[in-house]
Amino acid sequence: MALTENSSPAAGDTQSPPSATLRGLLRGRDFRRLLTARVLSQLSDGVFQVSLASYVIFSPERQASPADIASMLAVLLLPFSVIGPFAGVLLDRWRRRQVLYLGNLARFGLGLATGGLLLARAPEWLFFGAALLVTALNRFILAGLSAALPRVVAADQLVTANSLSPTLGTVAAAAGGGIGFLVHLVLPPGRDADATLVTLAALLYLSASLAARRMAPDLLGPDVHTDHPPLGRAIRQAAHDLSAGVRHLTRDCRPAVHALAAVTVSRFCYGVLVVMVLMLSRYTFNDPANSTAGMATLGKTVAVSALGFFLAAVISPWCSRRLTVPGWLATCSALAALFVPALGLFFAPGPAILTALLLGIVTQGTKICADTLVQEAVEDEFRGRVFAIYDVLFNLAFVAAAGVTALVLPLNGRSAAVVVGVAVVYAATAALYWRAARRK
């Protein structure tokens, strides 16, 4: 949805409050500073992620394997799964401005260290350890950015701010990825190029840290409270609350459980196919020694898949109105079961890119449906905890897919058995979910 000054007024209003418009929002100095910190931080993330992919998958000095990709995805996603549900406990104790400032400053130092490890040809576990710390800090920073937003905008600005801020952050991350791809295309491939990308990401983290430092230390909260329980007890309470969310979900929300099961399996299948495309881009579609061509193929595939995600947002409301939300979710899995083998078994760039487009549509369509079903089925008191569980399942499914694929996929990525197996799983998901949804 486009953001304009003439956005539709709320029901019963004759005119939107001036401060709720985009122009009124951007007049706020503190909001602009927080938004700048977000954009710079997520721009850095995009560059850093491309630098990881460049080193792990497309470095001409190493023969990447599916196991290497699984390690990279674990570095990128496991912190979100393990730390995410407990991040709020700490963010309600630490000054959020300091989290943004010192967190990005620490990522600057870790980024420089990671680049140095590449140049020094240090053991890979050290490289992955440094990268894991960078992404772990990212969990706190993203949560802190969201938690701080109500401190810099008025209540009537929150809807506009919540539309603008994450959207610009996502665009910035994509732009960072684009910058990383361009730098990789310009520089001679090798460790020097990968270290340059990591160093560029580190410098951008420094800029995000300096942007956060421009805000007053207490601006973003939280307010000082003396009645906080000890940290250990607070973390145990958070774990207890998550357990209560799981019990509520499994006992009282069967439609949500079915939707979560379907979206988790869909995410797993998507992860298997992502690893396959990465290996095909490196070893089958291009000369394995030509890492630049491999990165270019991957860039096209990612861009087309992103277009599919956008198209899913456009067509899903229309499809769900005509098929019902459960019907559209089941249809997405059924469609994937048809086109994945029809296009994937060619093992050629053109069909693979078309598959990426269609997978973007059905994968995001499935998630949109699952989000809606969970929101409708879960009581408001438990909704935040259930979505934290959802986030964990979503990321763990992707990491698990990479781990399983590492055991069965050949180095060149060509495996008819894997393609057919994924199609069978999609078909089973569609049938079982539709049966459960109709029975309910």
C-alpha positions as CSV (number, residue, x, y, z in Angstrom):
1,M,0.0,0.0,0.0
2,A,1.4,3.4,-1.0
3,L,2.1,5.9,1.7
4,T,0.9,9.3,0.8
5,E,-0.1,12.4,2.6
6,N,-3.7,11.9,1.5
7,S,-4.2,8.4,3.1
8,S,-7.8,7.4,3.8
9,P,-9.2,8.7,7.1
10,A,-10.3,6.3,9.7
11,A,-13.9,5.3,9.9
12,G,-16.0,8.1,11.2
13,D,-13.3,10.8,10.6
14,T,-13.7,13.4,8.0
15,Q,-10.0,14.1,7.9
16,S,-6.8,12.4,9.0
17,P,-5.0,14.2,11.9
18,P,-2.2,16.3,10.4
19,S,0.4,14.7,12.6
20,A,-0.6,11.2,11.4
21,T,0.3,12.0,7.8
22,L,3.7,11.0,6.3
23,R,4.8,14.6,6.3
24,G,3.8,15.1,9.9
25,L,5.7,12.0,10.8
26,L,8.9,13.0,9.1
27,R,8.8,16.4,10.8
28,G,9.7,14.6,14.0
29,R,13.5,14.9,14.6
30,D,13.7,11.9,16.9
31,F,11.7,9.7,14.5
32,R,14.0,10.7,11.6
33,R,17.0,9.7,13.7
34,L,15.6,6.4,14.6
35,L,14.6,5.7,11.0
36,T,18.1,6.6,9.9
37,A,19.6,4.2,12.4
38,R,17.3,1.4,11.1
39,V,18.0,2.1,7.4
40,L,21.8,2.1,7.9
41,S,21.7,-1.0,10.2
42,Q,19.6,-3.0,7.7
43,L,21.6,-1.7,4.8
44,S,24.7,-3.1,6.5
45,D,23.0,-6.4,7.1
46,G,22.3,-6.8,3.4
47,V,26.0,-6.2,2.5
48,F,27.1,-8.6,5.3
49,Q,24.8,-11.4,4.1
50,V,26.1,-11.1,0.6
51,S,29.7,-11.3,1.9
52,L,28.9,-14.5,3.7
53,A,27.3,-16.0,0.5
54,S,30.2,-14.9,-1.6
55,Y,32.8,-16.5,0.7
56,V,30.9,-19.7,1.6
57,I,29.4,-20.5,-1.9
58,F,31.2,-18.6,-4.6
59,S,34.8,-18.3,-3.5
60,P,37.0,-19.7,-6.3
61,E,39.5,-20.8,-3.6
62,R,37.1,-23.3,-2.0
63,Q,34.7,-26.0,-3.2
64,A,31.4,-25.1,-1.5
65,S,29.1,-28.0,-0.5
66,P,25.5,-28.2,0.7
67,A,27.0,-28.6,4.2
68,D,28.7,-25.2,3.9
69,I,25.4,-23.7,2.9
70,A,23.7,-25.3,5.9
71,S,26.4,-23.8,8.1
72,M,25.9,-20.3,6.6
73,L,22.1,-20.5,7.1
74,A,22.6,-21.6,10.7
75,V,24.7,-18.6,11.3
76,L,22.1,-16.3,9.8
77,L,19.0,-17.8,11.3
78,L,19.7,-19.7,14.5
79,P,20.2,-16.5,16.6
80,F,16.7,-15.4,15.6
81,S,15.3,-18.7,16.8
82,V,17.3,-19.1,20.0
83,I,17.6,-15.5,21.2
84,G,14.4,-14.0,19.7
85,P,11.8,-15.2,22.3
86,F,14.0,-13.8,25.1
87,A,15.2,-10.6,23.6
88,G,12.3,-8.6,25.1
89,V,13.3,-9.5,28.6
90,L,16.7,-7.8,28.2
91,L,15.3,-4.9,26.1
92,D,13.0,-4.0,28.9
93,R,16.0,-3.6,31.2
94,W,18.7,-2.1,28.9
95,R,18.4,1.4,27.5
96,R,17.4,0.9,23.9
97,R,19.4,3.7,22.6
98,Q,22.5,2.1,24.0
99,V,21.5,-1.3,22.4
100,L,21.4,0.5,19.0
101,Y,24.6,2.4,19.6
102,L,26.8,-0.1,21.3
103,G,25.3,-3.1,19.4
104,N,26.2,-1.6,16.0
105,L,29.5,-0.4,17.4
106,A,30.3,-4.0,18.5
107,R,29.2,-5.2,15.0
108,F,31.7,-2.8,13.5
109,G,34.5,-4.3,15.5
110,L,33.3,-7.9,14.8
111,G,33.0,-7.1,11.1
112,L,36.6,-5.8,11.0
113,A,37.7,-8.9,12.9
114,T,35.8,-11.2,10.4
115,G,37.5,-9.5,7.5
116,G,40.9,-9.9,9.2
117,L,40.2,-13.6,9.7
118,L,39.5,-14.0,6.0
119,L,42.7,-12.4,5.0
120,A,44.7,-14.3,7.6
121,R,43.1,-17.6,6.3
122,A,42.1,-18.4,9.9
123,P,40.2,-21.7,10.6
124,E,36.6,-21.6,9.3
125,W,35.1,-22.1,12.8
126,L,36.6,-18.8,13.9
127,F,35.1,-17.1,10.8
128,F,31.7,-18.6,11.4
129,G,31.9,-17.8,15.1
130,A,32.5,-14.1,14.4
131,A,29.7,-14.0,11.9
132,L,27.4,-15.7,14.4
133,L,28.0,-13.0,16.9
134,V,27.2,-10.3,14.3
135,T,23.9,-11.9,13.5
136,A,23.1,-12.6,17.2
137,L,23.4,-8.9,17.9
138,N,21.1,-8.2,15.0
139,R,18.3,-9.9,16.8
140,F,18.5,-7.4,19.7
141,I,18.9,-4.4,17.4
142,L,15.8,-5.2,15.2
143,A,13.7,-5.9,18.3
144,G,15.0,-2.7,19.9
145,L,14.1,-0.6,16.8
146,S,10.5,-1.9,17.0
147,A,10.2,-1.5,20.8
148,A,11.6,2.1,20.6
149,L,9.1,3.3,17.9
150,P,6.3,4.4,20.3
151,R,8.8,6.6,22.1
152,V,9.4,8.9,19.2
153,V,5.9,9.1,17.6
154,A,2.5,10.0,18.8
155,A,-0.2,7.4,19.2
156,D,-2.0,8.7,16.1
157,Q,1.2,8.2,14.1
158,L,1.9,4.6,15.0
159,V,0.1,3.0,12.1
160,T,1.9,5.2,9.5
161,A,5.2,4.7,11.4
162,N,4.8,0.9,11.5
163,S,4.1,0.9,7.8
164,L,7.0,3.1,6.8
165,S,9.8,2.0,9.2
166,P,9.9,-1.8,8.5
167,T,9.2,-1.3,4.8
168,L,12.2,1.1,4.4
169,G,14.3,-1.3,6.5
170,T,13.5,-4.2,4.2
171,V,14.2,-2.0,1.1
172,A,17.5,-1.0,2.7
173,A,18.5,-4.6,3.3
174,A,17.7,-5.5,-0.3
175,A,19.7,-2.4,-1.4
176,G,22.6,-3.6,0.7
177,G,22.4,-7.0,-1.0
178,G,22.4,-5.2,-4.4
179,I,25.5,-3.2,-3.3
180,G,27.2,-6.4,-2.3
181,F,26.5,-8.0,-5.6
182,L,27.8,-5.0,-7.5
183,V,31.0,-4.8,-5.5
184,H,31.5,-8.5,-6.0
185,L,31.1,-8.1,-9.8
186,V,33.6,-5.3,-9.9
187,L,36.4,-6.8,-7.7
188,P,38.5,-9.8,-8.7
189,P,37.0,-12.8,-7.0
190,G,38.8,-14.2,-4.0
191,R,39.4,-13.7,-0.3
192,D,40.4,-10.0,-0.9
193,A,37.0,-9.3,-2.4
194,D,35.2,-11.1,0.4
195,A,37.2,-9.3,3.0
196,T,36.4,-6.0,1.2
197,L,32.7,-6.7,1.4
198,V,32.9,-7.6,5.1
199,T,34.8,-4.4,5.8
200,L,32.3,-2.3,3.9
201,A,29.5,-3.9,6.0
202,A,31.5,-3.0,9.1
203,L,31.9,0.6,8.1
204,L,28.1,0.8,7.5
205,Y,27.6,-0.7,11.0
206,L,29.7,2.1,12.3
207,S,27.6,4.7,10.5
208,A,24.5,3.1,12.1
209,S,26.1,3.3,15.5
210,L,27.0,7.0,15.1
211,A,23.4,7.7,13.9
212,A,22.0,6.1,17.1
213,R,24.5,8.1,19.2
214,R,22.9,11.3,18.0
215,M,19.8,10.4,20.1
216,A,19.6,11.2,23.9
217,P,20.6,8.1,26.0
218,D,17.2,7.9,27.7
219,L,15.1,8.9,24.7
220,L,14.1,5.4,23.6
221,G,13.3,4.0,27.1
222,P,12.5,1.9,28.9
223,D,11.4,3.9,31.8
224,V,13.3,3.1,35.0
225,H,11.5,0.6,37.2
226,T,12.7,-0.7,40.5
227,D,10.3,-3.7,40.6
228,H,12.0,-5.8,37.9
229,P,12.5,-9.3,39.0
230,P,16.1,-10.7,38.9
231,L,17.3,-11.4,35.4
232,G,17.4,-15.2,35.9
233,R,13.9,-15.2,37.2
234,A,12.7,-13.0,34.3
235,I,14.2,-15.4,31.7
236,R,12.6,-18.4,33.5
237,Q,9.3,-16.5,33.5
238,A,9.7,-15.9,29.7
239,A,10.2,-19.6,29.2
240,H,7.2,-20.4,31.3
241,D,5.1,-17.9,29.3
242,L,6.2,-19.5,26.0
243,S,5.2,-22.9,27.4
244,A,1.8,-21.5,28.3
245,G,1.5,-20.2,24.7
246,V,2.3,-23.7,23.4
247,R,-0.3,-25.3,25.7
248,H,-2.9,-22.7,24.6
249,L,-2.1,-23.3,21.0
250,T,-2.3,-27.1,21.1
251,R,-5.3,-27.2,23.4
252,D,-7.6,-24.5,22.1
253,C,-6.5,-23.4,18.6
254,R,-6.5,-26.4,16.2
255,P,-6.9,-24.2,13.1
256,A,-3.8,-22.3,14.1
257,V,-1.9,-25.5,14.8
258,H,-2.8,-26.9,11.3
259,A,-1.8,-23.6,9.7
260,L,1.5,-23.5,11.5
261,A,2.2,-27.1,10.5
262,A,1.5,-26.3,6.9
263,V,3.6,-23.2,6.7
264,T,6.5,-24.9,8.5
265,V,6.5,-27.8,6.0
266,S,6.2,-25.2,3.1
267,R,9.2,-23.3,4.6
268,F,11.2,-26.6,4.8
269,C,10.5,-27.4,1.1
270,Y,11.4,-23.9,0.1
271,G,14.7,-24.2,2.0
272,V,15.6,-27.5,0.2
273,L,15.0,-25.8,-3.2
274,V,17.0,-22.7,-2.2
275,V,20.0,-24.9,-1.4
276,M,19.6,-26.7,-4.7
277,V,19.4,-23.4,-6.7
278,L,22.6,-22.2,-4.9
279,M,24.5,-25.4,-5.9
280,L,23.1,-25.3,-9.5
281,S,24.2,-21.6,-9.8
282,R,27.7,-22.4,-8.8
283,Y,28.4,-25.8,-10.4
284,T,25.8,-26.5,-13.2
285,F,24.5,-23.3,-14.7
286,N,28.0,-21.7,-14.8
287,D,31.7,-22.7,-14.9
288,P,32.5,-23.5,-11.2
289,A,35.7,-21.3,-11.6
290,N,33.6,-18.3,-12.7
291,S,32.2,-17.1,-9.4
292,T,31.1,-13.8,-10.9
293,A,28.7,-15.6,-13.3
294,G,27.5,-17.7,-10.4
295,M,26.7,-14.7,-8.3
296,A,25.0,-13.0,-11.2
297,T,22.7,-16.1,-11.7
298,L,21.9,-16.1,-8.0
299,G,21.2,-12.4,-8.0
300,K,18.6,-12.9,-10.9
301,T,17.0,-15.7,-9.0
302,V,16.7,-13.8,-5.8
303,A,15.3,-10.8,-7.6
304,V,12.7,-12.9,-9.4
305,S,11.8,-14.7,-6.1
306,A,11.3,-11.3,-4.4
307,L,9.0,-10.3,-7.2
308,G,7.0,-13.5,-6.5
309,F,6.7,-12.5,-2.8
310,F,5.3,-9.1,-3.9
311,L,2.8,-10.7,-6.3
312,A,1.6,-12.9,-3.5
313,A,0.8,-9.8,-1.4
314,V,-1.2,-8.5,-4.4
315,I,-3.2,-11.6,-5.3
316,S,-3.7,-13.3,-2.0
317,P,-6.6,-11.1,-0.8
318,W,-8.5,-11.8,-4.0
319,C,-7.7,-15.5,-4.0
320,S,-8.6,-16.0,-0.3
321,R,-11.9,-14.3,-0.8
322,R,-12.9,-16.7,-3.5
323,L,-11.3,-19.9,-2.2
324,T,-11.4,-19.0,1.6
325,V,-8.2,-18.6,3.5
326,P,-7.7,-22.3,4.2
327,G,-8.6,-23.1,0.6
328,W,-5.9,-20.7,-0.8
329,L,-3.3,-22.1,1.6
330,A,-4.0,-25.6,0.4
331,T,-4.0,-24.5,-3.2
332,C,-0.5,-22.9,-2.8
333,S,0.9,-26.3,-1.7
334,A,-1.0,-28.1,-4.4
335,L,0.3,-25.7,-7.1
336,A,3.9,-26.2,-5.9
337,A,3.5,-30.0,-6.1
338,L,2.7,-29.5,-9.8
339,F,5.2,-26.9,-11.0
340,V,8.2,-28.0,-9.0
341,P,8.8,-31.2,-10.9
342,A,7.4,-29.8,-14.2
343,L,10.0,-27.1,-14.2
344,G,12.7,-28.3,-11.8
345,L,13.6,-31.5,-13.6
346,F,15.0,-29.5,-16.6
347,F,17.9,-28.4,-14.4
348,A,18.3,-25.3,-16.7
349,P,18.5,-21.6,-15.8
350,G,15.3,-20.5,-17.5
351,P,13.0,-23.0,-15.8
352,A,14.8,-22.5,-12.5
353,I,14.2,-18.8,-12.6
354,L,10.5,-19.3,-13.5
355,T,10.3,-21.8,-10.6
356,A,11.8,-19.1,-8.3
357,L,9.0,-16.7,-9.3
358,L,6.2,-19.2,-8.7
359,L,7.8,-20.4,-5.4
360,G,7.9,-16.8,-4.2
361,I,4.2,-16.5,-4.9
362,V,3.1,-19.8,-3.2
363,T,5.5,-19.6,-0.3
364,Q,4.5,-16.0,0.6
365,G,0.9,-16.9,-0.1
366,T,1.1,-19.7,2.4
367,K,2.6,-17.4,5.0
368,I,0.0,-14.7,4.5
369,C,-2.8,-17.3,5.0
370,A,-1.0,-18.8,8.1
371,D,-0.6,-15.3,9.6
372,T,-4.3,-14.6,9.2
373,L,-5.4,-17.9,10.6
374,V,-3.2,-17.6,13.6
375,Q,-4.4,-14.1,14.3
376,E,-8.0,-15.2,14.0
377,A,-7.7,-18.3,16.1
378,V,-5.4,-17.3,19.0
379,E,-6.7,-15.1,21.9
380,D,-5.1,-11.7,22.1
381,E,-3.6,-12.6,25.5
382,F,-1.5,-15.3,23.9
383,R,-1.0,-13.9,20.4
384,G,2.5,-12.4,21.0
385,R,3.8,-15.6,22.5
386,V,2.4,-17.7,19.7
387,F,4.0,-15.5,17.0
388,A,7.3,-15.9,18.9
389,I,6.8,-19.6,18.6
390,Y,5.9,-19.1,14.9
391,D,9.1,-17.2,14.3
392,V,11.2,-20.0,15.9
393,L,9.4,-22.7,13.8
394,F,9.8,-20.6,10.6
395,N,13.6,-20.2,11.0
396,L,14.3,-23.7,12.3
397,A,12.5,-25.2,9.3
398,F,14.8,-23.4,6.9
399,V,17.9,-24.5,8.8
400,A,16.7,-28.1,9.1
401,A,16.0,-28.1,5.3
402,A,19.6,-27.1,4.7
403,G,20.9,-29.7,7.0
404,V,18.8,-32.5,5.4
405,T,19.7,-31.4,1.9
406,A,23.4,-31.4,2.8
407,L,23.1,-35.2,3.4
408,V,21.4,-36.1,0.1
409,L,22.2,-33.4,-2.5
410,P,25.2,-34.0,-4.9
411,L,27.7,-31.2,-5.3
412,N,26.4,-30.1,-8.7
413,G,22.8,-29.7,-7.3
414,R,21.3,-32.1,-9.9
415,S,19.0,-34.6,-8.1
416,A,15.7,-35.8,-9.6
417,A,15.0,-37.7,-6.4
418,V,15.1,-34.5,-4.3
419,V,12.9,-32.6,-6.8
420,V,10.3,-35.4,-6.8
421,G,10.6,-35.8,-3.0
422,V,9.8,-32.1,-2.5
423,A,6.8,-32.3,-4.8
424,V,5.5,-35.3,-2.9
425,V,5.8,-33.4,0.4
426,Y,4.0,-30.4,-1.0
427,A,1.2,-32.7,-2.3
428,A,0.9,-34.5,1.0
429,T,0.8,-31.1,2.8
430,A,-2.0,-29.8,0.6
431,A,-4.1,-33.0,1.1
432,L,-3.6,-33.3,4.8
433,Y,-4.1,-29.6,5.5
434,W,-7.3,-29.5,3.4
435,R,-8.7,-32.6,5.1
436,A,-8.0,-31.1,8.6
437,A,-9.4,-27.7,7.6
438,R,-12.6,-29.2,6.2
439,R,-13.1,-31.5,9.3
440,K,-12.7,-28.5,11.6
